[in-house]
C-alpha cells in the first residue's frame, strides 16, 4: 500500500521513534510502514490519521493486486 506517512512525519519534524511512541507501536513498525513493507492494521491507520489530523485517504492509497489500479 502506498503511503505518505514519511512525508507527514517529516513535515511535523518527528523522528520515527517519536511517532511510534505517540501511536503506541515500535519504531520498526513505523519504518516498515514508511518503506511499504508492512500494511498497518485499520486501527493503526486511523490512529495515524487522527494524530496528523487528516483523512486516512490522505495517508494511505490502497493497491489492488499489488498495483495502483
N, C-alpha and C positions, 0 to 999 in steps of 0.2 A: 504494500500500500504506500503510495507516495504521500509525503507529509511535509509540513512546514514547521515542525517543532523546533529545529535548529534556528531557523530564521526568527521565530518569535522569542526563543530563549536568548539569542544574542542581542536582539533589539531591547530586551529587558535587562541586559547586562548581567545575566545569571550564568553561573557555571553549571555543568551537568549535575554536579553534586547538590548545588543549591536547589535546582528544580526538582531533583529526586526527593530531597528532604521535604519540600513543600507539598508534594503529592503522595508521599509515603511509599516510594519504591527505591530500588538501588540505583546508583549512578550507572551501573552496567545496563540496566533496563532502559534508561534514557538514551544511552549510547546506541544500543541495539535498535531502538525506535528510529533515532535520527539516521542511522545507516540503512534503514529499511530492511533490517534483518529480522525484525520482530514486529508483529502487529499487536498493538495493545488491546486489552480487553475493552469492551464497550464502556465499562465503568471507568477505567483509567482514561480512555479517550475523552469522556465527559468531564472528568476531573481536570485534565489538561486544558480543555476549552474553558472551563469555569475559571481556572487560575489565570489564564490570559484574557479573560473577559471577551471571548469571541465565540463564534459558532463553530461547532465541531467540523462542519464542512470547510471552514477556513483553515483548519489544521490538517485535515486528512482527506485525501482523494482516493476513494476505493478503486480497485482494479478488478476487472473481470477476467478470469483465467490467465492472470499474470500480465494483462495488457491494460492500457488506459482507454479501452473502448466503452 
